[in-house]
Amino acid sequence: MGNPIMKWQIVAPDVAAVTSFYSKLFGWTVDASNALGYRELRSGEDRGIDGGVWPAPAPGPARVQLFVEVDDVQAHLDRAASLGARVLVPRTELPDGDVMALFVDVAGLSCGLVQTRR
């Protein structure tokens, strides 16, 4: 597996404002019809990577996270930690069956790992 970037995510204090802004700016559709109410932003194109918006924990700055697909979330999370990363969200199974985790890298940037249910 080449570990492709599967999704991007904006983490922001005002999810509604950010979602509305990008929807109006680029004409992206918004879909929150999932178990977590996650706001997915879709371009409607075959090219590119769709993303979403999630609330920032208070107090927290807005940021962009990339989600990289891996074949074993825990193994990659452990490897990241051994390289100096800090675990932000441990391995978590989502309602749709995907597995994810978040870590903060050595530069202080958060990054996501995802293992899709396929």
C-alpha positions as a printed Julia matrix, in Angstrom:
118×3 Matrix{Float64}:
   0.0    0.0     0.0
   1.36   3.41   -0.98
  -0.41   5.22    1.9
  -2.34   7.82   -0.14
  -3.97  10.9     1.33
  -7.66   9.99    1.45
  -9.27  13.09    2.91
  -8.54  16.53    4.28
 -10.32  18.07    7.23
 -10.66  21.62    8.45
 -10.89  21.8    12.24
 -12.48  25.11   13.23
 -14.36  26.68   16.15
 -17.33  27.74   13.96
 -18.11  24.73   11.77
 -21.26  26.28   10.28
 -19.46  29.44    9.16
 -16.55  27.55    7.59
 -18.85  25.07    5.86
 -21.03  27.87    4.49
 -17.98  29.85    3.33
 -16.44  27.03    1.27
 -19.79  25.86   -0.05
 -20.56  29.35   -1.35
 -17.02  30.05   -2.56
 -16.52  26.87   -4.61
 -20.06  25.5    -5.0
 -19.21  22.42   -2.97
 -22.08  20.36   -1.58
 -22.4   19.73    2.15
 -23.57  16.4     3.52
 -23.99  15.81    7.25
 -26.21  12.73    6.97
 -23.91  10.44    8.91
 -23.9    9.06   12.45
 -21.54  11.76   13.78
 -23.07  14.75   11.96
 -19.69  15.23   10.27
 -19.97  17.86    7.54
 -18.52  16.38    4.37
 -17.62  18.81    1.59
 -17.76  17.4    -1.94
 -16.7   19.01   -5.18
 -18.69  16.62   -7.37
 -15.6   15.98   -9.52
 -13.78  12.73  -10.18
 -10.45  14.51   -9.68
  -9.18  15.74   -6.34
  -9.83  14.76   -2.77
 -13.02  15.65   -0.91
 -12.89  16.68    2.72
 -14.91  17.89    5.65
 -15.21  20.17    8.65
 -15.06  19.19   12.33
 -15.37  21.38   15.45
 -12.14  22.47   17.11
 -11.88  21.67   20.81
 -12.16  24.83   22.88
  -9.91  26.67   23.06
  -8.36  25.6    19.83
  -7.03  27.17   16.68
  -8.34  26.35   13.23
  -6.14  23.98   11.25
  -6.13  21.6     8.32
  -5.48  17.9     8.83
  -4.62  15.3     6.22
  -5.82  11.72    6.6
  -3.46   9.07    5.25
  -4.74   5.59    4.47
  -2.81   2.8     6.18
  -3.33  -0.95    6.44
  -2.98  -0.96   10.26
  -3.84   2.19   12.22
  -2.38   0.99   15.52
   0.92  -0.11   13.99
   1.36   3.26   12.26
   0.31   5.15   15.39
   2.87   3.21   17.41
   5.52   3.91   14.76
   4.67   7.64   14.78
   4.99   7.7    18.57
   8.36   5.94   18.39
   9.52   8.67   15.99
   8.55  11.42   18.44
   4.87  12.05   17.68
   2.26  12.56   20.4
  -1.02  10.63   20.18
  -3.94  13.05   20.01
  -6.8   10.57   19.43
  -6.1    6.85   19.94
  -7.27   4.17   17.52
 -11.02   4.62   17.21
 -13.58   2.63   15.25
 -16.13   4.93   13.6
 -19.84   4.1    13.18
 -19.33   3.42    9.44
 -16.68   0.78   10.2
 -13.61   2.84    9.3
 -10.82   3.05   11.88
  -8.96   6.31   12.57
  -6.45   7.96   14.89
  -4.79  11.36   15.16
  -1.29  12.31   16.2
   0.76  15.5    16.49
   4.03  15.24   14.57
   7.46  16.54   15.54
   6.65  19.95   13.98
   3.44  20.29   16.01
   1.08  19.5    13.1
  -1.8   17.1    13.57
  -2.21  14.26   11.11
  -4.82  11.54   10.74
  -4.53   7.86    9.98
  -7.45   5.99    8.43
  -8.09   2.34    7.67
 -11.19   2.06    5.5
 -13.61  -0.8     5.95
 -13.6   -1.38    2.14
